Amino acid sequence: MNMIVPSRPNPYTGSPLDRAAHLRTDAAWIDARLADPASLFVPLWRGRNLLGAGADGGPAASFPTGMTIDAHPWAFLGICRVGADQDQAVFALDFSALEDPAPLLPPGAGEFAELRMIGPGLPPNEAAILAHARGLMHWRSRHRFCGVCGGVCEPTSAGNTMICTNCKTHHFPRTDPAVIMLITRGDRALLGRSARFAPGMYSTLAGFVEPGESLEEAVVREVLEESGIQVGRVAYHSSQPWPFPASIMLGFYGEALTDEITIDPAELTDAKWFTRDQMHAPQDHGFSLPRQDSIARRLIEDWIIG
């Protein structure tokens, strides 16, 4: 199996922010930046990001300034450099507790929308910031209580850590590792269909890493469980944050040792071998490929040209 290098960065990567972790515990600096009219905010509402219109008429992230946090959950995301000696602090601000957050937004700030529906059309650096905010605030919303003693947790470290008010355990942001892999055999690649996919769409296989398992072992196990295909060599390609809701996708290629497919109906409704020619023009062969913003699509495209 030849080494296939990424042809370009994956969507939701390449954030321009300096996360400036050393400033998270500087309460005076954080308070000053929260009050700074130049600071940027990344508003969220029930898992949706605030989006406006770009200069070209396409979608663009909306980063309003001069907002008041009040009692709404917030977190420091980092610093955006705007000059040699100038920067802007960037904060996530979650309005999910409100039925209608619109009155708290500046006029013309935009509307809340699902990032996955808009992400492919956004500038990559903007999409990365929105994904960062979405992932962090989703974690916050799911860790209001301590997993050790059940006590109430409160945010610390400028919203990037939760601390139990009872047992004082510190809880740090979590992201679930999942392997996603294109399995190949000669000039063919294995794609599968899940019941939740759009009609006609086939994609790479994927699954979560289990305790005590290497990433390569997870690739081999998941493919065997879902399709009955045995995998030999495994090679890493790239990774992608996937805060939908809370994963990091770890992309691999795997070399199949067998041909006969036996699907697990609890995981897949179908799986097939596809040639490069078929993937070049999937519409001519009655199927479609995964979304443009997914690492699954990148694995397929890089294999086709690889």
Protein Blocks (a to p, Z undefined) as FASTA:
>chain_A
ZZdddfbdcehihiabdfklmlmmmmklmmmmmmpmkbccdddeehiacddddfkopacd
dddehiafkjaccddfbdcdfbfkbccddddddfklpmblklmpcehkbccddfklmmmm
pcfklmmmmmmmmmmmmmmmmmmbcfklopacddeehhpaccdfklopacdddddddddd
dddehjaccddddfkbcehiacdddddddehiafklmmmmmmmmmnopacfbdcdfbdcd
dfbfbccddddddddfbfbdcddfklpgbdcdddfklmmmmmlnopacddfkbmklmmmm
mmmmZZ
